[in-house]
Amino acid sequence: MFRINDNFTKLPASYLFSEVARRVKAYAEAHPGVEIIRMGIGDVTRPLCPAVIEALHSAVDDEGRAENFHGYGPEQGYAFLSGKISEYDYKSRGIDIEPDEIFISDGAKSDTGNIGDILSTANRVAVTDPVYPVYVDTNVMAGRAGSLGEDGRWSNIEYLPCTAENSFVPALPVGNPDVIYLCYPNNPTGTTLTRSQLKVWVDYCREHGVLLLFDAAYEAYIREADVPHSIYEIEGAKEVAIEFRSYSKTAGFTGIRLGYTVVPKALKGLDSNGDKVALNPLWRRRQTTKFNGASYLTQRGAEALYTPEGQRQMKESVDYYLENAAMLRAGLAEAGYEVVGGINSPYIWLKTPGTMTSWEFFDYLLDRYHIVGTPGSGFGPAGEGYFRLTAFNTHENTRRCVERLSGK
Ligand SMILES: *Cc1c(COP(=O)(O)O)cnc(C)c1O
């Protein structure tokens, strides 16, 4: 009989958000009439901006006319969009990324998960801890993770803790990894690395022949000058880094799906003969074989973001969330919590009081204040004792959340 991929059976049930939903439902049923505020949401809540809606409508009309109809498009994305990305997201910041180094896709989750297709399963991986679970789980599926220990760590993955003890700045790895995942601004901690802190990582990767997988899904939230918007702002990064971007959190595309990945032509890895091979053609081959392109409609929608109105409207939405984040951060600090994040990020990461575990704090917050967040332990062993609140809500709900927490 045929065999399955055993690696899938090694994955523990993904229990974080289903357990959150289960506990909230049970609480709501036991306490009818109590108004629960949900601050655990990892999805945007504001609608698409008018510039995008207008472009989407017009693209729909294109598809209804024979002379403007678009069927299969280029797998790596339409030139009308990759040209704008190259110009607005890179060249305007002094970074020379050409359209043929940009691969448009249905989102950063797919790309961060699929990138392993072009990498040897023998590579050793390092991740920051806590971490976006996709990086770890997709390496488990590929057979790169080893076995899961009692401590919640995979034997073949190096975990780089980010906690209050190191001010959420990961130390360089000690286990000689081949591939490192970094996500900045970070999900879940909401923290950032400065230019000089990121340079340490690029230099390390250059010196040791390590591939840096850089997730910049929250780039649009950066407001501080010393925080790079792209890993390619760091000299030499084009030789070591792949960058993932998404329109999900920046422009509300979580439902309609669009992102892109930059694979610079200068980036090379070793084949089994020890010869250097460029990754750009490998990823192109992977995408053209396994992916048939993001839809014409969504790409036209994203194109509209690269206009003065589109840029302004996108910033307006991100600013709205950042106001919530600032409110949360200030309110929690005033209420005596240790908090980070929320400055260049929609996420607030707080230390649970005393010796409370993440799940104990979840129950405490729900029971006492009727507020729902996300237990930090769900993002990795070093997330234990921490808790995530998000800015993806209305000003009103955020204000009420802060009032409840500060006892006003
Ligand atoms: C939300 C998120 C993404 C974006 O995923 P999409 O598939 O583009 O919606 C990528 N990375 C991180 C860390 C995220 O939180």
PDBQT file of the ligand as one rigid body, heavy atoms in Angstrom, charges set to zero:
ROOT
HETATM    1  C1  LIG A 501       0.136  37.757   8.724  1.00  0.00    +0.000 C 
HETATM    2  C2  LIG A 501       1.530  37.336   8.513  1.00  0.00    +0.000 A 
HETATM    3  C3  LIG A 501       1.995  37.031   7.241  1.00  0.00    +0.000 A 
HETATM    4  C4  LIG A 501       1.137  37.303   6.034  1.00  0.00    +0.000 C 
HETATM    5  O1  LIG A 501       0.594  36.201   5.494  1.00  0.00    +0.000 OA
HETATM    6  P1  LIG A 501      -0.294  36.321   4.182  1.00  0.00    +0.000 P 
HETATM    7  O2  LIG A 501      -0.270  34.915   3.713  1.00  0.00    +0.000 OA
HETATM    8  O3  LIG A 501       0.377  37.239   3.220  1.00  0.00    +0.000 OA
HETATM    9  O4  LIG A 501      -1.652  36.786   4.589  1.00  0.00    +0.000 OA
HETATM   10  C5  LIG A 501       3.309  36.643   7.079  1.00  0.00    +0.000 A 
HETATM   11  N1  LIG A 501       4.139  36.570   8.128  1.00  0.00    +0.000 NA
HETATM   12  C6  LIG A 501       3.730  36.893   9.359  1.00  0.00    +0.000 A 
HETATM   13  C7  LIG A 501       4.707  36.861  10.464  1.00  0.00    +0.000 C 
HETATM   14  C8  LIG A 501       2.409  37.269   9.591  1.00  0.00    +0.000 A 
HETATM   15  O5  LIG A 501       2.010  37.575  10.830  1.00  0.00    +0.000 OA
ENDROOT
TORSDOF 0
